[in-house]
Amino acid sequence: MRIQGTFLRSAVARRIFWALLAAALLPLALFAALGGQGLAEHLQAREHRQQLDRVKDVAMRVYERIGAARAVLAAHAAWGDWQAPQARAETSRDWLLGKATVGPRGILIAGDAELARIWQQATVGSAPSREPPVLRWWHDERSDHTARLLVAVADGQGRGWWLAELNPDQVWSDFTDNGVASGVCVRADRGVPIRCTPQAEQQAGGVAWPLFLGGAFGSADWRFSGAAGMGDAVFGSWAIGPMAWKGLAATMLLIVTLALVLVRRTMDPLDALAASTRRLAERDWSARVAVDRHDEFGALAASFNTMAERIGRQMQALEVQSAIDRTILGAIDVPGMLSLVIERIRSLVPGARVVALAMGDKGWRLHGSAGASTEVLSA
């Protein structure tokens, strides 16, 4: 690539320009490589923390909703009919679907027989003295990718248990296609899916948060996992990618502009010196460099002007001497020779009035700068 311009037309200017550009861009590229890697790692760690916080927040909201649903069931058990648990269900239908009451051994008393069967299957073989888990889940043909959830509350009169199925629309309201938890997958122990769509399962290899259920519900823990991809890295509210490219373009423009300005300030005095040198080589003794600068270029220009002035005087003296020699070697022309001497003296002392007095056969003659003579003395 060859840059041709008004002040980059010389090879020296182009070499200086490319050297300045390389000197500025190489450290910038090295910094971008090292700093970019560190920034990417920082943003990745930040994104990982944000994803972990998001998954944790989703897990805690599910936990709170399950607790709220159990509280609704406890309130229903306090004033409900043991023999008709489905009665007055409109007050709890947002949280609970089917309800049932079972005896201490899991025998159905009233309500939804499927809930009693699930409860009885889970309690078979358990120690009578041990409190059974009050949160259960199971899958059937209706559950698809979401397990059905059952909560239980002990009857206040010691008759057995109140059972209810949780409303999945309420518990998993964040897990819709456009919800904040659309990419989160929930699994129980041994990888049993609780709520995990195929799309969420593909992204479930990122961050994970365990939800401890043993303390409040006596159940196995759940594991909430979600994607932790980088996405569009942001700094504050600005995307890093576009901001980095704009910053790089602005930096490149600034570097090129400064390089061109510096090259121009360097090459203009050199061009003036080169032009004056060429004029001096062509025997133009009036060649001077007009550089009004207080740096090395100004000192160089002053030295060149002094040298050119001295060379001009010396060359003029040599020309006068040569003319005198030619006159002496040729016909003796006293007035012509005196005229050359007078002109030489006037060149050395500008503005001076010079005359020469010569004695000839006819007496003394006064010679002026034009060679005219006036007789002031006679023989």
C-alpha positions in Angstrom: 0.0 0.0 0.0 1.4 3.4 -1.0 0.0 6.6 0.4 0.5 9.5 -1.9 -0.3 12.9 -0.6 0.9 16.5 -0.6 3.3 15.7 2.3 3.5 11.9 2.1 5.0 11.9 -1.4 8.5 11.2 -0.2 9.8 7.9 1.0 11.0 9.4 4.2 7.6 10.7 5.1 5.9 7.4 4.4 8.5 5.5 6.5 8.0 8.0 9.4 4.2 7.6 9.1 4.2 3.8 9.1 6.7 3.7 11.9 4.5 6.0 14.1 1.4 4.0 13.1 3.1 0.7 14.1 4.5 2.2 17.3 1.0 3.2 18.3 -1.0 0.2 17.1 1.3 -2.6 18.3 0.9 -1.7 22.0 -2.8 -1.1 21.4 -3.2 -4.5 19.9 -1.2 -6.1 22.7 -3.3 -4.4 25.3 -6.5 -5.4 23.4 -5.4 -9.0 23.4 -4.5 -9.1 27.0 -7.2 -6.8 28.3 -9.8 -8.3 26.0 -9.1 -11.8 27.5 -9.3 -10.4 31.0 -12.5 -8.5 30.2 -14.0 -11.6 28.6 -13.2 -13.7 31.7 -14.6 -11.0 34.0 -17.8 -10.7 32.0 -18.1 -14.5 31.9 -17.8 -14.7 35.7 -20.3 -11.9 36.0 -22.7 -13.5 33.7 -22.3 -16.8 35.6 -23.1 -15.0 38.9 -26.1 -13.3 37.3 -27.4 -16.6 36.0 -26.9 -18.3 39.4 -28.8 -15.5 41.1 -31.6 -15.8 38.6 -31.9 -19.6 39.1 -31.7 -19.1 42.9 -34.5 -16.5 42.7 -36.7 -18.8 40.6 -36.1 -21.7 43.1 -37.0 -19.5 46.1 -40.2 -18.3 44.4 -41.2 -21.9 43.7 -40.5 -22.7 47.3 -42.6 -19.8 48.5 -45.5 -20.8 46.3 -45.5 -24.4 47.5 -45.4 -23.1 51.1 -48.3 -20.7 50.3 -50.3 -23.5 48.8 -49.8 -25.7 51.9 -50.8 -22.8 54.1 -54.0 -22.5 52.0 -54.7 -26.2 52.5 -54.1 -25.8 56.3 -56.6 -23.0 56.4 -59.1 -25.1 54.4 -58.5 -28.0 56.8 -59.2 -25.8 59.8 -62.7 -24.9 58.7 -63.4 -27.6 56.0 -65.6 -30.7 56.2 -63.6 -33.9 56.9 -66.2 -35.9 55.1 -66.5 -33.5 52.1 -63.0 -32.0 51.5 -64.0 -30.6 48.1 -66.7 -28.4 49.6 -66.3 -24.7 49.3 -63.3 -25.3 46.9 -63.8 -21.9 45.2 -61.8 -20.1 47.9 -58.7 -22.2 47.2 -59.0 -23.1 43.5 -56.2 -20.7 42.5 -53.8 -22.8 44.5 -55.3 -26.2 44.9 -57.1 -28.5 42.5 -58.4 -31.9 43.8 -58.6 -32.6 47.6 -59.0 -35.7 49.7 -58.9 -36.8 53.3 -57.2 -40.1 54.3 -56.9 -41.9 57.6 -53.6 -42.6 59.4 -52.9 -45.6 57.2 -53.7 -43.8 54.0 -57.2 -45.2 53.6 -59.4 -42.8 51.6 -62.0 -41.1 53.7 -63.5 -38.7 51.1 -62.4 -36.7 48.0 -60.1 -37.5 45.1 -59.2 -41.2 45.1 -56.1 -40.7 43.0 -54.5 -38.5 45.6 -55.2 -41.1 48.3 -53.6 -43.8 46.1 -50.5 -41.7 45.5 -50.2 -41.0 49.3 -50.7 -44.6 50.2 -48.0 -45.8 47.7 -45.5 -43.3 49.1 -46.2 -44.2 52.7 -46.1 -48.0 52.3 -43.2 -49.4 54.3 -42.4 -46.2 56.1 -41.9 -46.3 59.9 -45.1 -45.4 61.8 -43.2 -43.1 64.2 -41.6 -41.1 61.3 -43.3 -38.1 59.9 -44.1 -38.8 56.2 -43.0 -36.3 53.5 -45.8 -33.8 53.0 -44.7 -32.9 49.5 -45.0 -35.7 46.8 -44.8 -35.7 43.0 -45.7 -38.2 40.3 -46.0 -38.4 36.5 -48.8 -39.7 34.4 -50.1 -39.3 30.8 -51.4 -35.8 31.7 -48.3 -34.4 33.3 -46.2 -34.2 30.1 -42.9 -32.5 31.1 -44.3 -31.3 34.4 -44.8 -33.5 37.5 -48.0 -33.3 39.4 -47.5 -32.1 43.0 -49.3 -33.2 46.2 -49.1 -31.5 49.6 -50.4 -32.8 52.8 -51.5 -31.3 56.1 -52.1 -33.3 59.3 -55.7 -33.1 60.6 -56.0 -31.0 63.7 -58.1 -33.6 65.4 -55.7 -36.5 64.7 -58.0 -38.2 62.2 -55.4 -38.4 59.4 -54.3 -36.2 56.6 -55.7 -33.6 54.3 -54.4 -34.0 50.8 -54.5 -31.6 47.8 -52.9 -31.3 44.3 -51.2 -28.1 43.6 -52.3 -25.9 40.7 -49.4 -26.1 38.2 -50.4 -22.7 36.7 -49.7 -21.1 40.0 -46.6 -23.0 41.0 -44.9 -22.8 37.6 -46.1 -19.4 36.5 -42.5 -18.3 35.8 -41.9 -21.3 33.5 -43.9 -20.2 30.5 -42.4 -19.8 27.1 -41.7 -16.1 27.7 -41.3 -16.3 31.5 -38.1 -15.5 33.4 -37.6 -19.3 34.1 -38.3 -20.6 30.6 -34.7 -21.9 30.4 -34.6 -23.5 33.9 -35.0 -27.2 34.4 -36.1 -28.7 37.8 -35.1 -32.2 38.8 -35.4 -34.3 41.9 -32.9 -36.8 43.2 -31.6 -39.3 40.7 -32.5 -36.9 37.9 -36.3 -37.4 38.1 -37.8 -34.4 36.2 -40.1 -32.2 38.1 -40.5 -29.4 35.5 -38.2 -29.7 32.5 -39.2 -28.9 28.9 -37.0 -30.1 26.0 -35.9 -26.6 25.4 -34.9 -26.0 29.0 -33.2 -29.4 29.1 -30.9 -28.4 26.3 -29.8 -25.4 28.4 -29.6 -27.1 31.7 -25.8 -27.7 31.7 -24.9 -24.3 33.1 -25.4 -23.1 36.6 -27.4 -25.1 39.3 -28.9 -24.3 42.6 -30.1 -27.0 45.1 -33.4 -26.3 46.8 -33.5 -27.9 50.3 -37.0 -29.3 51.0 -36.2 -31.7 53.8 -36.7 -29.1 56.6 -40.1 -27.8 55.7 -41.6 -30.7 53.7 -39.5 -33.8 54.6 -38.9 -34.4 50.8 -35.9 -35.0 48.7 -34.1 -31.8 47.5 -34.7 -30.4 44.0 -32.1 -29.1 41.7 -32.7 -26.0 39.6 -30.4 -25.7 36.6 -30.2 -23.2 33.8 -28.1 -21.9 31.0 -25.1 -19.6 31.7 -24.2 -18.5 28.2 -22.4 -15.3 27.6 -25.0 -13.7 25.3 -24.3 -10.1 24.6 -21.8 -8.9 27.1 -22.8 -5.6 28.6 -21.1 -3.0 30.7 -23.7 -1.0 32.6 -26.4 -0.5 29.9 -24.0 -0.6 26.9 -23.2 -3.6 24.8 -19.5 -4.3 24.9 -19.1 -5.4 21.3 -20.4 -2.2 19.6 -18.8 -0.1 22.2 -15.4 -1.8 21.7 -15.6 -1.4 17.9 -16.5 2.3 18.1 -13.7 2.9 20.6 -11.2 1.1 18.3 -12.4 3.1 15.3 -12.1 6.4 17.2 -8.6 5.4 18.5 -7.5 4.5 15.0 -8.7 7.8 13.6 -6.9 9.7 16.4 -3.7 7.8 15.9 -3.7 8.4 12.1 -4.5 12.1 12.5 -1.7 12.6 15.0 0.7 10.7 12.8 -0.2 12.8 9.8 0.2 16.0 11.7 3.6 15.0 13.1 4.8 13.8 9.7 3.7 17.1 8.2 5.4 19.2 10.8 8.5 17.1 10.3 8.5 17.1 6.5 7.6 20.7 5.7 10.9 22.1 7.0 12.8 19.3 5.3 11.1 20.1 2.0 11.9 23.8 2.4 15.6 22.9 3.2 15.7 20.6 0.2 14.3 23.2 -2.2 16.7 25.9 -1.0 19.6 23.4 -1.4 18.6 22.7 -5.0 18.5 26.5 -5.7 21.9 26.9 -4.1 23.3 24.0 -6.2 21.9 25.9 -9.3 24.1 28.9 -8.4 21.3 30.9 -7.0 23.2 32.6 -4.1 20.0 34.3 -2.9 18.5 31.0 -1.8 17.2 31.2 1.8 15.0 29.0 4.1 12.0 30.8 5.7 11.5 28.5 8.8 10.2 30.4 11.8 10.6 27.6 14.4 12.4 27.4 17.8 13.6 23.9 17.5 16.3 21.9 15.7 14.7 22.7 12.3 14.9 26.4 13.1 18.5 26.1 14.1 19.3 24.1 10.9 17.5 26.7 8.8 19.5 29.6 10.4 22.7 27.7 9.8 21.8 27.1 6.2 21.0 30.8 5.6 24.4 31.8 7.2 26.2 29.3 5.0 24.4 30.4 1.9 25.2 34.0 2.6 28.9 33.2 3.1 29.0 31.1 0.0 27.4 33.9 -2.0 29.9 36.4 -0.9 32.8 34.0 -1.6 31.5 33.2 -5.1 31.0 36.9 -5.8 34.6 37.6 -4.7 35.8 34.8 -6.9 33.8 36.1 -9.9 35.4 39.6 -9.4 38.8 38.1 -9.0 38.3 36.1 -12.1 37.1 39.1 -14.0 40.2 41.1 -12.8 42.4 38.3 -13.9 40.8 38.1 -17.3 41.3 41.9 -17.7 44.9 41.8 -16.7 45.7 38.8 -18.9 43.9 40.6 -21.8 44.2 44.2 -22.8 45.0 46.5 -20.0 41.8 48.4 -19.2 42.5 50.4 -16.1 39.0 52.0 -15.9 37.4 48.6 -16.4 39.5 47.0 -13.8 38.9 49.8 -11.3 35.2 49.6 -12.0 35.3 45.9 -11.0 37.2 46.7 -7.8 34.7 49.4 -6.9 31.7 47.1 -7.5 33.3 44.4 -5.4 33.8 46.9 -2.5 30.2 48.1 -2.8 29.0 44.4 -2.7 30.9 44.0 0.6 29.7 47.3 2.0 26.2 47.8 0.7 25.2 51.5 0.4 28.8 52.8 0.6 30.0 55.4 -2.0 33.3 54.1 -3.4 35.7 56.0 -5.7 39.2 55.1 -6.9 42.0 57.5 -7.6 44.4 56.5 -10.4 47.5 58.2 -11.9 48.1 58.1 -15.6 50.0 59.9 -18.3 47.6 62.8 -18.1 47.7 63.1 -14.3 45.3 61.8 -11.6 41.8 60.6 -12.4 38.9 59.9 -10.1 36.9 56.8 -11.0 33.4 56.2 -9.7 31.2 53.2 -9.5 30.0 53.5 -13.1 33.5 53.7 -14.4 33.2 57.5 -15.2 36.2 59.5 -14.3 36.8 63.1 -13.2 40.2 64.7 -13.4 40.9 66.2 -10.0 44.7 66.6 -10.3 46.9 67.2 -13.4 50.4 66.2 -14.0 
